[in-house]
Amino acid sequence: MSRKHPIISITGSSGAGTTSVKKTFEQIFFREKVNAVYIEGDAFHRYDRAEMRAQMATEAERGNKHFSHFSPETNLFEELERAFRDYGETGTAVTRHYVHDEEESALHGAAPGTFTEWERLAENSDLLFYEGLHGAVVTDRVNVARYADLKIGVVPVINLEWIQKLHRDRSARGYSTEAVTDTILRRMPDYIHYICPQFTETDINFQRVPTVDTSNPFIARWIPTPDESMVVIRFKNPRGIDFPYLLSMLPHSWMSRANSIVCPGAKLDLAMQLILTPLIMQLIERKRSLK
């Protein structure tokens, strides 16, 4: 952790809503005039799209039915840890971009499904913002979590996560329900071993819980809306959190435990603004006090 070069890490599995959370942070950064630099979790995958497909086929032939993007074998954990450490020490680090589609291809000048060249982050930034799968990962070889000053977990309950993945992959990628189900099953061991443990490391977790029947996610016809959901907000260390203020500002919210608030799903953005803005400004003020 670094007082001079703070790091904020957003961790969540694919489809958990980390992209919308990133937009909330960007609004805070814009409003508070915070100059942030960004690292995308996809940038530290080990294989590009074609290489991953080939590697999956090879692993399947070897009898490995659980080869996924969640594991150390398919990610550059050491390089990610080095990027966090370097930024904390020097205020810059090396990263790259994973090009998802034609729009990003035009922006970055690389083919969809490939990586751009490694390059240094801009200097003189206020903080580093990471959003991806492994912002708080800890294994027997790396400890990314120890370098982040503020770690946020974003995760829906598992049935809701499956519904979101099923709908996205079927509508945006044209996959069948059976193909998506196979992907979920393939990823499950790595999800249990490398994604779930990170939410113990995070400082605050935002977990969306549907209030409609999701008992069989594989036949759900639509994704539960925010109005059909509640959000459980868990603070690892509740000391210093003004719970009475938050409860007064978030209508129909309540405390379910001494370190947890439940609020309506439609109030997630407001809850994040209220909770995260003071924490971000604490990091910035601590940084500026050193100058």
CORBEL-V534385 format. One record per residue. SS is DSSP state (A for helix, B for strand, O for the rest). PHI is phi in radians with two decimals (none if undefined). Layout:
BEGIN
<<SS;PHI> <SS;PHI>>
END
This chain:
BEGIN
<<O;none> <O;-2.35> <O;-1.24> <O;-1.40> <O;-2.30> <B;-1.23> <B;-2.21> <B;-1.95> <B;-2.14> <B;-1.88> <B;-2.11> <O;-2.98> <O;-1.29> <O;-1.03> <O;1.54> <O;-1.36> <O;1.88> <A;-1.16> <A;-1.15> <A;-1.17> <A;-1.15> <A;-1.02> <A;-1.12> <A;-1.09> <A;-1.09> <A;-1.07> <A;-1.11> <A;-1.13> <A;-1.04> <A;-1.14> <A;-1.15> <O;-1.66> <O;1.00> <O;-1.73> <O;-1.58> <B;-1.83> <B;-1.96> <B;-2.18> <B;-2.15> <B;-1.71> <A;-1.01> <A;-1.03> <A;-1.12> <A;-1.89> <B;-1.18> <O;-1.38> <O;-2.09> <O;-1.38> <A;-1.07> <A;-1.18> <A;-1.11> <A;-1.15> <A;-1.09> <A;-1.14> <A;-1.17> <A;-1.08> <A;-1.12> <A;-1.10> <A;-1.15> <A;-1.11> <A;-1.14> <O;-1.44> <O;1.64> <O;-1.51> <O;-1.65> <O;-2.27> <O;-1.51> <O;-2.53> <O;-1.26> <O;-1.54> <O;-1.66> <A;-1.11> <A;-1.17> <A;-1.97> <B;-2.38> <O;-1.70> <A;-1.09> <A;-1.11> <A;-1.18> <A;-1.14> <A;-1.06> <A;-1.12> <A;-1.10> <A;-1.10> <A;-1.12> <A;-1.10> <A;-1.13> <A;-1.06> <A;-1.54> <A;-2.14> <O;1.48> <O;-2.64> <O;-2.83> <B;-1.78> <B;-2.59> <O;-2.68> <O;-2.13> <B;-1.69> <O;-1.57> <O;-1.44> <O;-2.62> <A;-1.13> <A;-1.08> <A;-1.24> <A;-1.09> <A;-1.15> <A;-1.28> <A;-1.81> <O;1.26> <O;-2.37> <O;-1.22> <O;-0.99> <O;1.52> <O;-2.13> <B;-1.83> <O;-1.39> <O;-1.24> <O;-1.16> <B;-2.63> <B;-1.44> <O;-1.18> <O;-1.08> <O;-1.51> <O;1.12> <O;-1.53> <O;-1.45> <B;-2.83> <B;-1.84> <B;-2.06> <B;-1.95> <B;-2.39> <B;3.04> <O;-1.47> <O;-2.31> <O;-1.28> <O;-2.39> <O;-1.31> <B;-2.35> <O;-2.25> <O;-1.28> <O;-2.03> <O;-2.34> <B;-2.48> <O;-1.22> <A;-1.01> <A;-1.19> <A;-1.60> <O;-1.61> <O;-1.48> <B;-2.43> <B;-1.99> <B;-2.04> <B;-1.79> <B;-2.22> <B;-2.67> <B;-1.47> <O;-1.05> <A;-1.06> <A;-1.12> <A;-1.17> <A;-1.07> <A;-1.14> <A;-1.05> <A;-1.08> <A;-1.18> <A;-1.02> <A;-1.18> <A;-1.16> <A;-1.20> <A;-1.29> <A;-1.45> <A;-1.55> <O;-2.05> <O;1.29> <O;-1.37> <O;-1.44> <A;-1.03> <A;-1.11> <A;-1.15> <A;-1.17> <A;-1.06> <A;-1.06> <A;-1.11> <A;-1.04> <A;-1.13> <A;-1.13> <A;-1.45> <A;-0.99> <A;-1.01> <A;-1.21> <A;-1.08> <A;-1.16> <A;-1.52> <A;-2.13> <A;-1.69> <O;-0.96> <O;-1.06> <A;-1.14> <A;-1.33> <A;-1.46> <A;-1.43> <O;-1.24> <O;-1.40> <B;-2.41> <B;-2.02> <B;-1.99> <B;-2.10> <B;-1.52> <B;-2.18> <B;-1.23> <O;-1.91> <O;-2.06> <O;-1.22> <O;-2.14> <O;-1.11> <O;-2.15> <A;-1.14> <A;-1.41> <A;-2.11> <O;-1.10> <O;-1.55> <O;-2.68> <O;-1.44> <O;-0.93> <O;-1.40> <A;-0.97> <A;-1.20> <A;-1.77> <B;-2.41> <B;-2.07> <B;-2.11> <B;-1.68> <B;-1.97> <B;-1.95> <B;-1.80> <O;-1.09> <O;-2.19> <O;-1.32> <O;-1.05> <O;1.59> <O;-1.45> <O;-1.50> <A;-1.11> <A;-0.98> <A;-1.11> <A;-1.07> <A;-1.12> <A;-1.26> <A;-1.57> <O;-1.96> <O;-0.98> <O;1.13> <O;-1.74> <B;-2.70> <B;-1.66> <B;-1.66> <B;-2.53> <O;-1.14> <O;-2.12> <B;-2.38> <B;-2.02> <B;-2.00> <B;-2.39> <B;-1.02> <A;-1.03> <A;-1.21> <A;-1.71> <A;-1.05> <A;-1.09> <A;-1.09> <A;-1.04> <A;-1.12> <A;-1.05> <A;-1.19> <A;-1.42> <A;-1.51> <A;-0.98> <A;-1.09> <A;-1.20> <A;-1.12> <A;-1.18> <A;-1.07> <A;-1.10> <A;-1.19> <A;-1.15> <A;-1.12> <A;-1.14> <A;-1.20> <O;-1.20> <O;-1.44> <O;-1.37>>
END
